[in-house]
Every structure is written in structure tokens, then in C-alpha cells.
């Protein structure tokens, strides 16, 4: 019997071969699954003040990327706008 691969709590980073020299784009890109939720993951190769190499990472939920904020509704005109500054 073959076991099926469970991607939960696993991910992978790949070299970003589309990075333009000198840009602030990530050096590595990929995806990761954390407790069943899919994320994009980006990594930047850096050096600490002591000269030790490390990777700084950022994650963004995949389902949040596709969602666009809803447009704000237009204000409703009630005909009393001209009277708002009238002292009573």
C-alpha cells in the first residue's frame, strides 16, 4: 500500500531566477502549508552585523492575495447637505 504525501506543515523555497540585479525582490520564493492554510513565502539572503549569513522571510496567505477590498459605497445624498452648517 502506498502512503499519500501530506503537505501539512511543509513547504519549499526556490531560487528566484527572475530577480533583477540590485532590486529588493526576494532571493528565494515558494509556498508553505501551515496547519492546512497555504501561504506564499519569500526569502532574502542577508548578512548580520557580525558577517554571519542568514535568511529573512515573509509570508502572505494565498487566499488573501486573490481577495480585493470591496469598493466603498457612494455617500447617499438626502437633500440636507446645504443645511449641515446652519446653527439651530
N, C-alpha and C positions, 0 to 999 in steps of 0.2 A: 504494500500500500504506500502510495506517495503522499508525503506531507505537503500541504499547501503553504506557501510563503505568507507570513503575517507581517505586513508593513508597519504595524502599530509601533510607535516609538523608535522609528528608524528613518534614515534619510541619507542623502548623498550630496556632495559638493563637487562641481566640475570646474575646470579652468575656463574662465570667461575669455574665449578667443576673439570676441567682438569688442573687447576693451580698447579704446583709443589711447595711445601713449600720452601720459601726463594727465589723463582725465581722473575724475574722482569716482568713476564706475567701479563696481566690485571686481576683485581679482578672481573670485570664485562665485558661482551661482548654483542653485539647486533647489531641492524641496525636502521637506521633512514632515513626518506624521507624528503628532504629539497627542496621545490619548484619543486617537481616531479623528483628529482635526488636521487637515492639510495646510501647510504653510510654505511660502517661498522663503528661501534662506540665501543671504548674500554674505560674503566674507571678504575682508580687506587684509592683506598681508602688511604687517607693521613691525616696527622695532621699538622696544621700550627705551627709556632714557639710559638704561644700562647697556643697551645694544642687543638685548635678547629678542629673538623673533617671536611674534605671536599673531593670532588672527582675531580681528574684531568682527563680530557678526551682527546681523539684523534679520529679524523675521517679520513676515506680514501674512495674515490669514488669506488664503486663496479666495474664500467666499466673500471677503470684504473688498477684494480688488475689483470684482465684477459689479458690485453694487455702486450705483451712483446716487449722490444725495438727491432727494426729491426737490423739485423746484419750489421756491416759496410762493404761496398763493398771493395773487394781487390783492392789494387792500380794497375793501369794499367801500364804495362811496355811498354815504347815506344822505347827502344833501345838506348836512350841517357843518361841513368843513369851514365855511366862511364865518361861522359864529363861535368857533372854539376860543377865540381871544376876547370875546365880549364879556366884560365884567358884569356879574349879576349879584 
